[in-house]
Amino acid sequence: MNLSIIGAGYVGLVTAACFAEAGNKVLCMDVDQSKIERLQQGVSTIYEPGLSEILRRNQREKNLFFTSDIEESIQKSDICFIAVGTPMNIDGSANLRNVFNVAESIGRYMRNDMIIVTKSTVPVGTNHKIADIINCELIKRECYFDFHIASNPEFLREGSAVEDCMHPDRIIIGSNSEKAINIMKELYSLFANNDSLIIMDIRSAEMTKYAANAMLASRISFMNEMSQICEKAGADIDLVRLGIGSDSRIGPHFLYAGCGYGGSCFPKDVQALISMSQHLGYTPVLLEKIEQVNHTQKHVIINKITHRFGEDLSGYTFAIWGLAFKKNTDDMRQAPSLTIIEELSKRGAHIKAYDPQAIQNAKTKYLRHIRNIEYAENEYEALIEADALVLVTEWEQFKNPDFDNVRQRLKNRIIFDGRNQYNGKKLAELGFEYYRIG
C-alpha cells in the first residue's frame, strides 16, 4: 500500500519505519526541514533500539522516503496517517492546532479517494472535527472525493517502540466505515492476528488511549503514595509490591515506586483528560490526585538529600545517574531528573550528570539554563569528588555497578536511589549510607 505519515516525531517515525518494514511504500513528512535532511541521510532523530537499522534498510530498499512537502505526501498516498504532536496548553488541554492544520491540508491537496487515520492522541470528538474540516476544504475546491476516517491510537512504549509496533498486544481501530475497517485490517495483517484487532466506534477509540495512560499513571501514583505511607509506618514498599503484585487481579506491572513518572504521554494525557472532563461538566477527582501525587513524588529525593545535608547545598557536588525519563530513550520531557537537578541547583549544589543517551538533549534544550552542571563521559567519571550519588533513571548499566569503584571515587559513601535498584544490606556491608523510596 502507499502510505503517508504526517509527522516524523516519535510515533510517526516508528510507525513509518515499521510499515515500510512490512513491505509498504511509505512517505513520511515533517515541517522541520533539518529533521527531514537528517532522516534522508539515514540518521535517526530519536534514540530507539532497532530503529536506525530499520530506517536505513528500508531507505536502501526504496520502501521509505522523507519529505517536507505536505502536498506531495498527501497526493502520493491512499492512506494518510496524522501523527503530529498534540502538546499541552497552559490550562492542560490538548493543543490541536497541528492536527487541524493537517486536516486542512488534506482537504486542500487530496486528489483521490483516501483513508485518513488519526494516530495522534486527541480528545473525544476530534476525528469528527477533522472530517468537517476536510469536507469544508473540498467544498471550497468543488471537489467531492470519497474519504473515510479512522482512529488508530498508538500504544508504543518508548524504549521498546519498534517491538510494540511490529508485535502489538492489541490494535484499536475506531471507525464507522466498513471500508476503512477492512483496509486497516489488511494493513495490520502482517503485525497481528484477528484476536489482536479490536473494532469500535471512533469516540470510544479516542477515549481508550486516554483511559489506558490514565490507568497506568494511576498505578504508579498509587504505589508512590503507598511508599510514603510505608516509610512512616516502617513497612517496605518493595515487599508490599511483591505481595500485591502476585494477586492475579492486580498483576505486577507498573507497581514500582520511584521518583515520579515523566515522558511525552502520561503527564500530558492525564492533564488533557482532566481538562476534557471539566469541559464536559464533570470533576475528575481521582485524575487530579494522580497528577498531584506525581508532582509531590518528584521532590521526595530532594527532601531526603536536604534532610541529610541541609537546605543550603553550597559546596556540595552530586553525581546524577540518568537524565531521560526512563531507560532506553533520550526523551527528557517531564523527566524527574529535571525537577531534581533544578532543586539541587537552586540550593547551590554543583551537579555532575551522566546518561547513556540524553546528554545532548540536556545540553541543548532541557538544562541549558543550569550553570552549575557538568556532564561526564561515563557513570564512574561523574562520581569523582562527588559527595553523593543520586540514581534517577533505571538504565541497565546502572543496575549492577562496580561498588568498589563507586566507593573509591565518591568523596562520601552516600547513595540516594530514586528507583529502588540496590540492595541496602549489601551496601551497608560495604560502608555506604543508602537512601531509597519507601
C-alpha positions as CSV (number, residue, x, y, z in Angstrom):
1,M,0.0,0.0,0.0
2,N,1.0,3.6,-0.5
3,L,1.1,5.3,2.9
4,S,1.9,8.8,4.1
5,I,2.7,9.6,7.6
6,I,2.3,13.3,8.5
7,G,4.7,14.0,11.5
8,A,8.1,12.5,12.0
9,G,8.1,12.6,15.7
10,Y,8.3,9.6,18.0
11,V,5.1,8.0,16.9
12,G,5.3,9.0,13.3
13,L,8.8,7.9,12.7
14,V,8.4,4.5,14.4
15,T,5.1,3.9,12.6
16,A,6.6,4.8,9.2
17,A,9.6,2.6,9.7
18,C,7.6,-0.4,10.8
19,F,5.0,-0.1,8.0
20,A,7.9,0.1,5.5
21,E,9.5,-2.9,7.1
22,A,6.2,-4.8,6.3
23,G,6.6,-4.0,2.6
24,N,4.5,-0.9,2.2
25,K,5.7,2.2,0.3
26,V,5.8,4.9,3.0
27,L,6.4,8.7,2.6
28,C,7.0,10.3,5.9
29,M,6.5,14.1,6.1
30,D,7.5,16.7,8.7
31,V,7.7,20.5,8.6
32,D,11.1,20.5,10.3
33,Q,13.4,20.7,7.3
34,S,16.6,20.0,9.3
35,K,15.0,16.8,10.7
36,I,14.0,15.7,7.2
37,E,17.5,16.3,5.9
38,R,19.0,14.1,8.7
39,L,16.4,11.4,8.1
40,Q,17.1,11.5,4.3
41,Q,20.8,10.8,5.2
42,G,19.8,7.8,7.2
43,V,20.3,9.4,10.6
44,S,17.5,8.7,13.1
45,T,16.4,11.9,15.0
46,I,15.4,9.9,18.1
47,Y,17.1,7.1,20.1
48,E,15.0,3.9,20.0
49,P,16.6,0.4,20.0
50,G,16.5,-1.1,16.5
51,L,15.0,1.9,14.8
52,S,18.1,3.2,13.0
53,E,18.7,-0.2,11.3
54,I,15.2,-0.4,10.0
55,L,15.3,3.2,8.7
56,R,18.5,2.6,6.7
57,R,17.5,-0.8,5.4
58,N,14.1,0.4,4.1
59,Q,15.6,3.6,2.5
60,R,18.1,1.4,0.7
61,E,15.2,-0.9,-0.5
62,K,13.2,2.1,-1.6
63,N,10.3,1.5,0.8
64,L,10.7,4.5,2.9
65,F,11.1,8.2,1.9
66,F,11.1,11.5,3.7
67,T,9.8,14.9,2.6
68,S,8.9,18.3,4.0
69,D,6.4,18.9,1.2
70,I,2.9,18.1,2.6
71,E,1.2,18.4,-0.8
72,E,3.5,15.7,-2.2
73,S,2.9,13.4,0.8
74,I,-0.9,13.7,0.5
75,Q,-1.1,13.3,-3.2
76,K,1.1,10.2,-3.3
77,S,-0.9,8.2,-0.7
78,D,-4.0,6.1,-0.5
79,I,-3.9,6.1,3.3
80,C,-2.8,9.1,5.2
81,F,-1.8,8.9,8.9
82,I,-2.0,12.0,11.1
83,A,0.8,11.6,13.6
84,V,1.6,15.2,14.7
85,G,2.1,16.3,18.2
86,T,-0.7,17.5,20.5
87,P,1.2,19.4,23.2
88,M,-0.4,20.6,26.4
89,N,-1.9,24.1,26.6
90,I,-1.4,26.2,29.7
91,D,-4.8,25.0,31.0
92,G,-3.8,21.4,30.5
93,S,-6.0,20.8,27.4
94,A,-4.6,19.3,24.2
95,N,-3.4,21.7,21.6
96,L,-5.0,20.5,18.4
97,R,-3.6,23.2,16.0
98,N,-1.2,20.8,14.3
99,V,-3.9,18.2,13.8
100,F,-6.4,20.6,12.3
101,N,-3.7,22.2,10.1
102,V,-3.0,18.7,8.6
103,A,-6.8,18.2,8.1
104,E,-7.0,21.5,6.2
105,S,-4.0,20.4,4.0
106,I,-5.6,17.0,3.3
107,G,-8.8,18.7,2.1
108,R,-6.8,21.2,0.1
109,Y,-4.5,18.8,-1.7
110,M,-6.1,15.3,-1.9
111,R,-6.9,14.3,-5.5
112,N,-8.2,10.7,-5.0
113,D,-10.3,8.8,-2.5
114,M,-8.5,8.3,0.8
115,I,-8.5,6.6,4.2
116,I,-7.5,9.2,6.8
117,V,-6.2,7.7,10.1
118,T,-5.5,9.6,13.3
119,K,-2.5,8.3,15.3
120,S,-2.2,11.5,17.3
121,T,-3.6,11.4,20.8
122,V,-6.7,13.6,20.6
123,P,-9.7,14.3,22.8
124,V,-13.1,12.6,22.1
125,G,-14.8,14.2,19.1
126,T,-11.7,15.4,17.4
127,N,-12.0,13.0,14.4
128,H,-15.4,14.3,13.7
129,K,-14.0,17.8,13.6
130,I,-11.2,16.5,11.2
131,A,-13.9,15.2,8.9
132,D,-15.7,18.5,9.0
133,I,-12.6,20.4,8.1
134,I,-11.7,18.2,5.2
135,N,-15.3,18.5,3.9
136,C,-15.1,22.3,4.1
137,E,-11.9,22.4,2.1
138,L,-13.3,20.0,-0.6
139,I,-16.4,22.2,-0.9
140,K,-14.2,25.2,-1.5
141,R,-12.5,23.3,-4.3
142,E,-15.8,22.0,-5.6
143,C,-14.2,18.5,-5.3
144,Y,-16.1,15.5,-4.0
145,F,-13.5,12.8,-3.3
146,D,-14.6,10.0,-1.0
147,F,-12.7,9.8,2.2
148,H,-13.1,7.6,5.3
149,I,-11.9,8.5,8.8
150,A,-10.5,6.1,11.4
151,S,-9.0,6.5,14.8
152,N,-6.0,4.2,15.4
153,P,-4.4,5.2,18.7
154,E,-0.8,4.2,19.4
155,F,0.4,2.2,22.4
156,L,4.1,2.4,21.8
157,R,6.4,2.3,24.9
158,E,9.5,4.4,24.5
159,G,12.5,2.1,24.6
160,S,10.5,-0.8,23.1
161,A,8.5,1.1,20.5
162,V,9.7,-0.9,17.4
163,E,8.8,-4.2,19.2
164,D,5.5,-2.8,20.2
165,C,4.7,-1.7,16.7
166,M,5.8,-4.9,15.0
167,H,4.2,-7.2,17.6
168,P,1.4,-5.3,19.3
169,D,-0.7,-6.8,22.1
170,R,-3.8,-5.0,20.7
171,I,-4.7,-2.8,17.8
172,I,-7.6,-0.4,18.2
173,I,-9.5,0.6,15.1
174,G,-12.2,3.1,15.6
175,S,-14.4,3.8,12.6
176,N,-17.9,4.0,11.3
177,S,-16.8,3.0,7.8
178,E,-16.7,-0.7,6.9
179,K,-14.3,0.2,4.1
180,A,-11.8,1.9,6.4
181,I,-12.0,-1.0,8.9
182,N,-11.3,-3.6,6.2
183,I,-8.4,-1.7,4.7
184,M,-6.9,-1.2,8.2
185,K,-7.3,-4.9,8.9
186,E,-5.4,-5.7,5.7
187,L,-2.7,-3.2,6.6
188,Y,-2.1,-4.7,10.0
189,S,-2.4,-8.3,8.9
190,L,1.4,-8.8,9.0
191,F,1.6,-7.4,12.5
192,A,-1.2,-9.1,14.3
193,N,-3.9,-11.8,14.0
194,N,-7.6,-11.1,14.3
195,D,-7.6,-11.7,18.0
196,S,-5.4,-8.6,18.5
197,L,-7.8,-6.4,16.5
198,I,-10.4,-4.5,18.5
199,I,-13.0,-2.7,16.4
200,M,-15.1,0.1,17.9
201,D,-16.6,3.4,17.2
202,I,-14.4,6.5,16.8
203,R,-15.2,8.2,20.1
204,S,-14.5,5.0,22.1
205,A,-11.2,4.6,20.3
206,E,-10.2,8.2,21.1
207,M,-11.1,7.6,24.8
208,T,-9.3,4.3,25.0
209,K,-5.9,5.9,24.6
210,Y,-6.5,8.4,27.4
211,A,-8.0,5.8,29.7
212,A,-5.1,3.4,29.2
213,N,-2.5,6.1,30.0
214,A,-4.5,7.3,33.0
215,M,-4.8,3.8,34.4
216,L,-1.1,3.2,34.1
217,A,-0.3,6.6,35.7
218,S,-2.7,5.8,38.5
219,R,-0.9,2.6,39.3
220,I,2.4,4.4,39.5
221,S,1.0,7.2,41.7
222,F,-0.8,4.7,43.9
223,M,2.5,2.9,44.6
224,N,4.3,6.2,45.1
225,E,1.8,7.3,47.7
226,M,2.0,3.9,49.4
227,S,5.7,4.3,49.5
228,Q,5.3,7.4,51.6
229,I,2.9,5.6,54.0
230,C,5.4,2.7,54.2
231,E,8.2,5.0,55.3
232,K,6.1,6.4,58.1
233,A,4.8,3.0,59.1
234,G,8.1,1.1,58.9
235,A,7.0,-1.1,56.1
236,D,8.9,-1.9,52.9
237,I,7.3,-0.9,49.7
238,D,9.2,-3.4,47.6
239,L,7.9,-6.3,49.7
240,V,4.4,-4.8,49.6
241,R,4.8,-4.7,45.8
242,L,5.6,-8.4,45.7
243,G,2.7,-9.2,47.9
244,I,0.0,-7.3,45.9
245,G,1.6,-8.0,42.5
246,S,1.1,-11.7,43.0
247,D,-2.6,-11.2,43.1
248,S,-3.9,-12.1,39.6
249,R,-6.5,-9.4,39.8
250,I,-3.7,-6.8,40.2
251,G,-0.6,-8.2,38.5
252,P,3.0,-6.9,38.8
253,H,3.1,-4.3,36.0
254,F,3.6,-0.6,36.8
255,L,3.8,-1.2,40.5
256,Y,7.3,0.1,41.1
257,A,7.7,3.1,43.5
258,G,10.2,5.7,42.4
259,C,10.8,9.4,41.9
260,G,7.7,10.0,39.7
261,Y,6.7,9.5,36.1
262,G,7.5,11.7,33.1
263,G,7.7,11.4,29.4
264,S,5.6,12.6,26.5
265,C,2.4,10.7,27.3
266,F,1.4,10.3,31.0
267,P,1.7,13.9,32.2
268,K,0.1,15.4,29.0
269,D,-2.6,12.8,28.6
270,V,-3.7,12.8,32.2
271,Q,-3.9,16.6,32.1
272,A,-5.8,16.5,28.8
273,L,-8.3,14.0,30.2
274,I,-8.8,16.2,33.3
275,S,-9.4,19.2,31.0
276,M,-11.8,17.3,28.8
277,S,-13.8,16.1,31.8
278,Q,-14.1,19.5,33.2
279,H,-15.3,20.9,29.8
280,L,-18.0,18.2,29.9
281,G,-19.1,19.4,33.3
282,Y,-17.5,16.6,35.4
283,T,-14.8,17.0,38.1
284,P,-12.4,14.0,37.8
285,V,-11.2,13.9,41.4
286,L,-9.1,10.8,41.0
287,L,-7.3,12.0,37.9
288,E,-6.5,15.3,39.7
289,K,-4.9,13.4,42.6
290,I,-2.9,11.2,40.3
291,E,-1.1,14.3,39.0
292,Q,-0.8,15.8,42.5
293,V,0.9,12.7,43.8
294,N,3.3,12.6,40.9
295,H,4.3,16.2,41.4
296,T,5.0,15.6,45.0
297,Q,6.9,12.4,44.4
298,K,9.5,14.2,42.2
299,H,10.5,16.1,45.3
300,V,11.0,13.1,47.6
301,I,14.6,12.6,46.7
302,I,15.3,16.3,47.2
303,N,13.7,16.0,50.7
304,K,16.0,13.1,51.5
305,I,19.1,15.0,50.3
306,T,18.3,18.1,52.3
307,H,17.4,16.1,55.4
308,R,20.9,14.6,55.1
309,F,22.9,17.6,54.0
310,G,20.7,20.6,55.0
311,E,18.8,23.1,52.8
312,D,21.9,25.0,51.8
313,L,23.8,22.7,49.5
314,S,26.5,25.2,48.5
315,G,29.9,23.5,48.3
316,Y,28.4,20.0,47.7
317,T,28.6,18.1,44.5
318,F,26.1,15.4,43.5
319,A,26.6,12.8,40.8
320,I,23.4,12.2,38.8
321,W,23.0,8.9,37.1
322,G,20.2,9.2,34.5
323,L,18.6,12.2,32.7
324,A,16.0,10.5,30.5
325,F,12.6,9.9,32.0
326,K,13.1,6.2,31.6
327,K,15.7,3.8,30.2
328,N,16.3,3.1,26.5
329,T,15.3,6.6,25.4
330,D,16.8,10.0,25.1
331,D,13.5,11.7,25.9
332,M,13.6,14.1,28.8
333,R,10.1,15.5,28.6
334,Q,8.7,15.9,32.2
335,A,11.6,13.8,33.4
336,P,12.1,13.6,37.2
337,S,15.7,14.5,36.6
338,L,14.6,18.0,35.6
339,T,13.0,18.7,38.9
340,I,15.8,17.1,41.0
341,I,18.5,19.0,39.2
342,E,16.6,22.3,39.3
343,E,16.1,21.9,43.0
344,L,19.7,21.0,43.7
345,S,20.9,23.9,41.6
346,K,18.6,26.4,43.4
347,R,20.2,25.3,46.7
348,G,23.7,26.0,45.4
349,A,24.8,22.4,44.6
350,H,27.2,21.5,41.8
351,I,25.9,18.7,39.6
352,K,27.9,16.1,37.6
353,A,25.5,14.2,35.3
354,Y,25.7,11.2,33.1
355,D,23.1,9.5,30.8
356,P,23.9,7.0,28.0
357,Q,21.7,8.8,25.5
358,A,20.1,12.0,26.8
359,I,23.1,14.3,27.5
360,Q,22.8,16.1,24.1
361,N,19.1,16.9,24.8
362,A,20.1,18.1,28.3
363,K,22.8,20.4,26.9
364,T,20.9,21.9,24.0
365,K,17.3,22.0,25.4
366,Y,16.3,21.0,28.8
367,L,19.1,22.0,31.1
368,R,20.9,24.7,29.2
369,H,19.9,27.3,31.8
370,I,21.6,25.4,34.6
371,R,25.1,26.9,35.1
372,N,26.4,24.7,37.9
373,I,26.3,21.5,35.9
374,E,28.9,19.4,34.1
375,Y,28.5,16.3,32.0
376,A,30.6,13.2,32.4
377,E,31.9,10.8,29.8
378,N,30.6,7.8,31.8
379,E,28.9,6.9,35.0
380,Y,32.1,6.5,37.0
381,E,33.6,9.7,35.9
382,A,30.5,11.5,37.3
383,L,31.4,10.2,40.8
384,I,34.8,11.8,41.1
385,E,34.8,14.2,44.1
386,A,31.0,13.9,44.4
387,D,29.5,14.0,47.9
388,A,26.8,11.6,46.9
389,L,25.3,9.6,44.1
390,V,21.7,10.1,43.0
391,L,20.2,7.4,40.8
392,V,17.4,8.8,38.8
393,T,16.9,6.6,35.7
394,E,16.9,2.8,35.7
395,W,19.4,2.2,32.8
396,E,20.6,-1.4,32.8
397,Q,24.3,-0.3,33.1
398,F,23.4,1.3,36.5
399,K,21.8,-1.8,38.0
400,N,24.9,-3.7,38.9
401,P,27.8,-1.2,39.1
402,D,31.2,-1.9,40.5
403,F,30.6,-0.7,44.0
404,D,34.3,-0.9,44.9
405,N,34.8,1.6,42.1
406,V,31.9,3.7,43.3
407,R,33.3,3.7,46.8
408,Q,36.7,4.8,45.7
409,R,35.5,7.7,43.6
410,L,32.8,9.2,45.8
411,K,34.0,11.7,48.4
412,N,31.3,10.4,50.8
413,R,29.9,6.9,50.5
414,I,26.3,8.0,50.2
415,I,23.7,6.8,47.6
416,F,20.2,8.2,47.0
417,D,18.3,5.6,45.0
418,G,15.3,7.0,43.2
419,R,14.4,3.7,41.6
420,N,15.0,1.2,44.4
421,Q,17.6,-0.7,42.4
422,Y,20.1,-1.6,45.0
423,N,20.3,-4.0,48.0
424,G,20.5,-1.9,51.1
425,K,22.0,-4.6,53.3
426,K,24.8,-5.3,50.8
427,L,25.6,-1.6,50.5
428,A,25.6,-1.2,54.3
429,E,28.2,-4.0,54.5
430,L,30.3,-2.0,52.0
431,G,30.1,1.0,54.2
432,F,27.5,3.0,52.3
433,E,24.8,5.2,53.6
434,Y,21.8,4.2,51.5
435,Y,18.5,6.1,51.0
436,R,15.7,4.8,48.8
437,I,12.0,5.2,48.2
438,G,9.6,3.7,50.7
